[in-house]
Every structure is written in C-alpha cells, then in structure tokens.
Amino acid sequence: MAGEKQEKAPSIHAGHRQGMKEQFLKQGLSGMRDHQILELLLFYAVPRRDVNPLAHRLVEHFGSLAGVFHATYDQLLEVDGVGPNIATLLLLVPAASARYLEESASVDGQIMATWQLRELLNPLFFGLRDEVAYLVCMDGKNKVLATRKLGQGVVDSVPIATRKVLEAALGCNASRVVLAHNHVSGVALWSQADLDTTLRLKRLLAEADIVLVDHVILAGGDMVSMAESGLLDEKR
C-alpha cells in the first residue's frame, strides 16, 4: 500500500554467513580452507558486503593464512578492499593468540628439561616479526623467578646489551639464567655472532656468580639449545 514502508529483502549473503558460523560452532575450523577462515573473520569487520573475494585475494597475496597473519599493517593495506578496520582485526588475531598462549602456559616449579623451556618461551615469541631477546631468571634449584625482555631489533638483528643482562639477573637475585631469542628467518640455528655473544656473556655472568645455563634459539616452532649441542662447554 502507498505510504507503507516496504520491508527490506533479506541479504543474499545472510544465509551463507549464518551457515558458516553454524559450521564453525559445530566442527570448529576442521575442514575449513584458509580463505574460509578469513571469510568468517571478515564477517565481523564488514557486516554486509560479500567478503569471499577479499578472503581469496588475501590468501593469494600472502600465500597462506599464516602469511596473512604475519603481514604488517601497511602490507595489509596494499590489498584491494582492505581498510583500517580489516587490517586492525587481522593484526589483532595473532596478538590475542599470543596473549592467550602466554597466560595459559604453565611451567611451575623447576625447569629441568628443554621441553619445559620451550613451553615457557614459545608464547613469548609467537607471531613476532622482529628478533627479540629474553632472559629466564632462576634460583639455584632452577625454579623460575622471572622472565625479562632484554631488547628488540629489526629483522634478523637484536642487540643484547651486557648491562641489561646483568641488571635483569641481579634484579631478580638469580643464580642461574637462560638466554633466549628468536630467528624470524624461520631457521633455528645459531650464527657465529650468537655463539661469540653467548660465551662472552657466560664469562661475565660467572664473575657475578651467575651461571648461564643455556642459550636457546626459537624459530618456526622449533627450538635449539646451545647447551645440548655442547657449545657452552667449549673452552674459548
């Protein structure tokens, strides 16, 4: 009738969106492809538009779901259809995941094995784009007292200042410490510079009656230990 408001026809995408949400609630992400997971996320940044083409563009541009989540804000904005809201959402996902992993990690009591170090440290390095160094401070019985961030650098380069290491260890009244840093290259192998720095720090810490137990390097979910490789026992 004239003068009456006509009801809006339901969006052709409404059923698709609801179907994907229900699929996730029933099955989780099992069976979903990378672009479908992105599409599900994009529903919350783009409430009405069809986001399937954008999800495909993101995967094609960055190569995978992990590639999308590893991209920087500026890199995300280079993709056609990505604005500040979408870029922020895609940065938020790995950041929130890292916080969740950090808070849910439980390493109680003594650190007696490498796998316990991995469990403690993996959340700290999750999703990082730059190299970062941490110091795990422990008492004489290997009980964790604190984990201190030492520094952050550009890709493949993080300065580890001797003064910061000593201050962090002494500030926690640590008797034993583990140095840890990541390689964003994805290769968990030490360089000669890593080894030289480690041995120098070991000698300096020993002068303060602090034992450098290990230096571990994390990359792409892997972790290597200089102590297990026998490098800290070498006389140099």
C-alpha positions in Angstrom: 0.0 0.0 0.0 1.1 3.6 -0.7 2.7 5.2 2.3 3.6 2.0 3.9 7.3 1.1 4.4 8.3 -1.9 2.4 10.3 -4.5 4.3 13.9 -5.0 3.2 14.5 -8.2 1.4 17.0 -10.4 3.4 20.5 -10.2 2.1 21.5 -13.0 -0.3 24.6 -13.4 1.9 22.7 -13.7 5.2 22.1 -17.5 4.8 25.7 -18.1 3.8 27.1 -16.2 6.8 24.8 -18.0 9.2 25.7 -21.3 7.7 29.4 -20.7 8.1 29.0 -19.6 11.7 27.0 -22.7 12.5 29.6 -24.9 10.8 32.3 -23.4 13.0 30.3 -23.8 16.2 29.6 -27.5 15.4 33.0 -28.5 13.9 35.5 -25.8 14.7 37.9 -25.0 11.9 38.1 -28.6 10.9 37.7 -28.9 7.1 37.8 -25.2 6.5 40.2 -23.8 4.0 42.3 -20.7 4.6 40.1 -18.4 2.7 37.0 -19.7 4.5 38.6 -19.0 7.9 39.4 -15.5 6.8 35.9 -15.0 5.4 34.5 -16.0 8.8 36.7 -13.4 10.5 35.9 -10.7 7.9 32.2 -11.0 8.7 32.8 -9.0 11.8 34.7 -6.2 10.1 32.4 -6.0 7.0 28.8 -6.5 8.2 27.0 -6.5 4.8 29.3 -7.0 1.8 30.3 -10.3 0.3 33.8 -10.9 1.7 34.6 -14.1 -0.1 36.5 -12.4 -3.0 38.5 -10.4 -0.4 39.4 -13.5 1.5 40.7 -15.1 -1.7 42.7 -12.0 -2.5 44.4 -12.0 0.9 45.4 -15.7 0.6 46.6 -15.2 -2.9 48.6 -12.1 -2.0 50.3 -13.5 1.1 50.4 -17.2 0.2 48.6 -18.7 3.2 46.6 -17.9 6.3 49.8 -17.7 8.3 51.2 -15.3 5.7 48.2 -13.0 6.2 48.6 -13.0 10.0 52.3 -12.4 9.7 51.8 -9.3 7.4 52.3 -5.8 8.8 49.6 -3.1 8.9 51.0 -1.3 5.8 51.3 -4.6 3.9 47.7 -5.5 4.6 46.5 -2.1 3.4 48.1 -2.8 0.0 45.5 -5.4 -0.7 42.5 -4.1 -2.6 39.5 -3.9 -0.3 41.5 -3.8 3.0 40.9 -0.7 5.1 42.0 0.2 8.6 39.3 -1.8 10.3 40.1 -5.0 8.5 43.9 -4.5 8.9 43.5 -4.0 12.6 41.3 -7.1 13.0 43.9 -9.2 11.2 46.7 -7.9 13.4 44.6 -8.4 16.5 44.1 -12.2 15.9 47.8 -13.3 16.3 48.3 -10.7 19.0 45.4 -12.0 21.1 46.5 -15.6 20.4 50.0 -14.8 21.7 48.5 -13.3 24.9 46.3 -16.4 25.3 49.3 -18.8 24.9 51.3 -16.7 27.4 48.6 -16.7 30.0 47.7 -20.4 29.6 51.3 -21.6 29.6 52.0 -23.3 32.9 55.6 -24.0 33.9 55.5 -24.4 37.7 58.5 -25.3 39.9 61.8 -26.2 38.4 63.0 -26.1 34.8 64.7 -29.4 34.5 64.3 -30.2 30.7 64.4 -28.4 27.4 60.7 -29.1 26.7 59.8 -27.1 29.7 61.8 -24.1 28.4 60.0 -24.5 25.1 56.6 -24.4 26.8 57.6 -21.3 28.8 59.1 -19.4 25.9 57.0 -20.3 22.8 54.2 -17.9 23.8 56.6 -15.0 24.2 57.8 -15.3 20.6 54.5 -16.2 18.9 53.8 -14.1 15.9 56.7 -11.7 16.3 58.1 -10.0 13.2 61.3 -8.8 14.7 64.0 -10.5 16.7 63.6 -10.3 20.5 65.8 -11.5 23.3 64.6 -12.7 26.8 66.4 -13.8 29.9 64.8 -16.5 32.1 66.0 -15.9 35.7 66.1 -18.9 38.1 67.2 -19.6 41.6 69.9 -22.2 42.5 67.3 -25.0 42.1 66.2 -24.0 38.6 62.9 -22.5 39.9 61.8 -19.7 37.6 61.8 -16.3 39.3 61.0 -14.1 36.3 61.3 -13.7 32.5 62.7 -10.4 31.4 62.7 -8.9 27.9 66.2 -7.7 27.0 65.7 -6.0 23.7 64.0 -5.9 20.3 65.6 -5.2 17.0 64.9 -5.2 13.3 64.5 -8.4 11.3 67.5 -10.7 12.0 69.2 -8.3 14.3 68.6 -7.8 18.1 71.2 -6.2 20.3 71.9 -8.0 23.6 73.5 -5.5 25.9 75.7 -6.9 28.6 74.5 -4.3 31.1 70.8 -5.3 30.5 71.6 -9.0 31.1 73.4 -8.3 34.3 70.8 -5.9 35.6 68.0 -8.3 34.8 69.8 -11.2 36.5 70.8 -9.3 39.6 67.4 -7.6 39.8 65.8 -11.0 40.2 68.5 -12.2 42.5 69.0 -15.0 40.0 71.7 -17.7 40.5 71.1 -19.3 37.1 69.8 -17.8 33.8 68.8 -18.9 30.3 69.2 -16.6 27.3 66.6 -16.9 24.6 66.0 -15.2 21.3 64.1 -15.9 18.1 65.1 -16.0 14.4 62.4 -14.6 12.2 64.0 -16.2 9.2 62.4 -19.5 10.4 65.7 -21.3 10.8 66.5 -22.2 14.4 70.3 -22.2 14.1 72.8 -20.0 15.8 75.3 -17.8 14.0 78.9 -17.3 14.9 77.9 -13.9 16.3 75.3 -15.7 18.5 77.9 -18.1 19.8 80.5 -15.3 20.4 78.0 -13.2 22.3 76.9 -16.2 24.4 80.4 -17.2 25.5 81.2 -13.6 26.4 78.1 -13.3 28.5 78.8 -16.6 30.2 82.2 -15.3 31.4 80.8 -12.0 32.6 77.9 -13.6 34.4 80.3 -16.1 36.1 82.2 -13.1 37.6 78.9 -12.2 39.4 78.4 -15.9 40.5 75.6 -16.4 38.0 75.5 -19.5 35.8 74.5 -19.2 32.2 72.7 -22.5 31.8 71.8 -22.3 28.2 71.1 -20.1 25.2 68.2 -21.3 23.1 67.0 -20.1 19.8 63.4 -20.4 18.6 62.1 -20.2 15.1 59.0 -21.5 13.3 58.0 -23.7 16.3 61.5 -25.2 16.6 64.0 -24.6 19.4 67.7 -25.4 19.5 69.8 -25.5 22.7 73.5 -24.5 22.7 74.0 -26.4 26.0 72.6 -29.6 24.5 74.8 -29.1 21.5 77.8 -28.9 23.8 78.8 -25.4 22.7 78.8 -23.9 26.2 81.3 -26.5 27.4 83.9 -25.5 24.9 86.9 -23.6 26.1 87.4 -20.4 24.1 
